[in-house]
Amino acid sequence: GRKYKKCHLAEDEEREAAARGTGQEAEEARARARRLAERDPIHALDERITADALALARRRWGRRFDPDGALARLGLDFQCTQALLGWSSDHYRGPDGRTALDLYLEERGGGLDAEGRALVEAQRTACFSFHEVVSAEPGRSITLRDVLAGGERTVEEKSASRTVRTRDVLLTRVVDLGDRSILAGCHLRSLQPREGDEARRRLRSALGVRAAKVPMAKLREATADGTLFRIWQEIVNA
């Protein structure tokens, strides 16, 4: 709700100054600037809505709203919790059973434009799952196969598409926006195929699922209560 110059201007100017220097810190600043420059605008909108929803929830619910603590109890470190802010706002339930995104939509939804409303609805219907990398086009996209719910989708992803390998398994959330899909939250550690198979086996056992596909209702429940993250983190730690 503040003007740019009173909010992010000083931060951006500091980052630009750092990028003009020399040494390791300057290289890192330039790399960050490149990532920000190539970021899809929809990711920026996703981050803004997520940040606003979390800020609103913390003001309304105070210490009773603690998604970071919930993830920490599952064994995730601070960096992972920051990479999973979409879970904290869209899936973690507050003290009255609502999510931060539910609260945001009720109180601020009227101020969203058509693009913002479409994104919020897509966020509310998406959930996390285990996805195998089928192929990647560096700098452009990744084709993923959902090993729990089934189906393949190609997501527009510039950064991760340069580092993932075929058959890597990711714990991530795919948000569908009409004719395009994006990644909105991803655990920082991928698993190799054998480890990914173990994660899938453990989750199916925990949910009591014998069918080839995990029903979406069960997958949403396993997302909301953190079961997906607990099993994944146990394998990462091992």
HUTA-V619010 format. One record per residue. PHI is phi in degrees with one decimal (none if undefined). PSI is psi in degrees with one decimal (NA if undefined). Layout:
phi/psi
PHI/PSI
PHI/PSI
This chain:
phi/psi
none/-0.1
-101.4/160.9
-68.3/151.0
-53.1/-44.9
-65.8/-23.4
-95.7/-0.3
-120.5/-66.2
-109.6/-6.5
-59.1/-50.8
-61.3/-39.8
-63.9/-44.4
-67.6/-38.6
-65.2/-39.0
-63.6/-41.0
-66.1/-41.2
-65.2/-39.4
-65.0/-41.2
-62.3/-36.8
-69.9/-17.8
-86.8/-6.5
-84.7/-160.5
-128.7/165.2
96.3/-177.8
-61.9/-43.4
-63.5/-38.8
-66.3/-39.8
-62.0/-42.7
-65.5/-38.7
-65.1/-39.9
-67.2/-38.2
-64.3/-41.2
-63.9/-41.0
-61.9/-39.3
-64.4/-42.0
-62.8/-41.8
-66.6/-37.1
-66.5/-33.1
-94.8/1.0
-67.3/135.9
-64.9/134.9
-56.0/-29.4
-67.3/-30.9
-67.2/-38.6
-64.2/-40.1
-66.0/-41.7
-59.4/-45.2
-64.8/-39.2
-67.1/-47.1
-63.4/-41.3
-61.4/-46.4
-63.2/-41.6
-66.1/-40.5
-64.7/-42.5
-66.3/-41.5
-63.4/-41.5
-63.8/-45.0
-62.3/-39.3
-69.4/-32.6
-70.5/-40.7
-74.2/-42.3
-108.3/-13.6
60.1/-137.7
-69.9/-13.5
-71.8/-14.5
-106.2/104.8
-139.7/66.8
-64.4/-34.7
-61.7/-42.7
-63.8/-38.8
-62.3/-43.8
-68.3/-37.1
-63.7/-38.1
-67.6/-21.6
-85.3/-3.5
101.1/4.7
-84.8/141.1
-87.0/179.8
-61.3/-42.3
-60.6/-39.7
-66.6/-40.1
-62.6/-35.0
-71.0/-30.6
-76.5/-12.2
-117.6/33.0
-63.1/-27.9
-62.4/-34.5
-68.3/-43.6
-59.7/-37.0
-90.7/-32.7
-104.0/-15.5
-128.0/-35.0
-68.2/130.3
-93.8/133.2
-77.4/-172.6
-64.0/-22.4
-104.2/12.8
90.6/-8.3
-90.2/157.5
-90.9/167.5
-61.2/-36.5
-67.8/-36.9
-58.9/-47.0
-62.0/-44.0
-61.3/-44.8
-64.5/-38.7
-67.9/-39.9
-95.1/-27.7
-122.9/-3.4
-58.4/-30.3
-64.6/-19.9
-91.0/-1.1
-81.2/144.4
-84.4/-176.7
-61.2/-40.1
-66.1/-41.5
-64.9/-42.4
-63.8/-41.1
-63.2/-40.4
-66.3/-43.6
-61.3/-43.4
-63.8/-38.1
-66.7/-39.1
-62.6/-39.0
-70.9/-28.0
-92.5/-17.6
-79.1/158.5
-147.6/164.9
-78.5/152.9
-158.0/176.3
-94.7/126.0
-124.6/130.6
-92.8/136.1
-76.2/117.2
-85.7/-44.9
-162.6/164.5
-143.4/140.3
-110.5/101.7
-52.0/130.3
83.4/0.1
-132.9/-58.8
-157.2/165.0
-133.1/134.7
-98.5/125.1
-120.5/144.7
-113.6/123.2
-75.9/110.7
-82.1/-5.6
-103.0/-56.0
-91.3/-14.4
87.2/161.8
97.3/154.5
-120.7/144.3
-143.3/147.6
-102.6/121.4
-104.7/143.6
-80.2/116.0
-154.1/111.6
-82.3/-47.1
-74.5/-58.6
-63.0/-27.8
-64.2/-16.3
-87.4/-13.4
-119.2/-23.2
-72.7/157.1
-120.5/151.4
-56.6/134.1
81.1/-3.8
-57.7/148.8
-114.8/131.1
-116.2/144.2
-97.8/102.9
-149.7/170.5
-119.8/128.2
-102.2/124.0
-106.3/123.0
-94.7/126.6
-125.4/83.4
65.9/-114.9
-94.5/13.0
-138.8/158.9
-134.7/148.1
-133.5/161.0
-88.5/131.1
-133.2/78.5
108.5/128.0
-155.3/132.2
-61.5/141.3
-70.9/-17.1
-109.7/125.4
-88.6/166.1
-117.4/150.3
-76.8/164.5
-51.7/-45.2
-64.4/-41.7
-66.8/-37.0
-63.4/-39.9
-62.3/-39.1
-65.7/-40.5
-62.3/-43.3
-63.7/-43.0
-62.7/-44.1
-65.4/-39.7
-67.6/-45.0
-59.4/-38.7
-65.6/-43.3
-63.2/-33.1
-91.7/-7.0
67.9/35.5
-100.9/127.7
-110.3/-20.5
-66.4/163.9
-62.3/-35.9
-113.6/142.7
-80.1/123.4
-57.2/144.1
-60.2/-34.3
-62.5/-42.2
-69.2/-35.9
-67.2/-39.1
-65.0/-40.1
-64.6/-42.6
-67.7/-27.7
-70.8/-50.2
-63.2/-40.8
-89.3/0.4
84.2/5.4
-57.0/-40.4
-55.9/-46.0
-71.2/-39.3
-60.4/-48.3
-65.2/-43.3
-61.0/-46.6
-66.1/-35.7
-59.6/-40.7
-72.5/-39.6
-59.1/-45.3
-63.9/-40.0
-65.6/NA
